[in-house]
């Protein structure tokens, strides 16, 4: 596994790519972070640590607003433009999967087709703002135009698994909230929750992306 960091000029400031390159990659997973945390969130770190050992390179994109030290994310269009600039900086001969957590997941599904991605990974997809199920973002998922996996916590206040249509390809993390945190006396440990995130992602990439 090789670690590389690249700075990226985007229309909205400087971003950063943090690359964990597998020795013999079968796919590359480009991940965006959420609006409340950067690329060091527990799920993104778990994927970056585990997947390259299983032949999937992982690239995390740090948005310009984080690089600039701002506390609030930009508008969706600015996030998309920066994510696209980050993707354009990559040079990969393997199938590309775009993904991210929360706001990063929204950006990934909105840009997947434009980036020529073979699939999209939506971690903790914010189906609606907390307490406002009427403000659904389901159409963003439906318009992705590529194979999409949603990995959702059982207790996610921004969209519980049962709120999604049955046709959505989904992996559920028992007891987990929007950040995939599980209670101390929950059905699984915190390590077990992250194992589900990693294993479901890897299995899906091998089955739906690398195998096609």
ABEGO torsion letter per residue (X at the ends): XBBBBBBBBBAAEBBBBBBBBBABBABBBBBBBBAABBAABAAAAAAAAAAAAAGBBBBBBBBAAAAAGBABBBBAAAAAAAAAAAAAABBBABBBBBBEBEAAAAAAAAAAAAAGBABBBBBGBBABBBGBAABBAAAAAAAAGBBBBBBBBAABAAGBAAABBAABBBBBBBGBBAAGBBBAABABBAAAAAAAAAAAAAAAAAAAAAAX
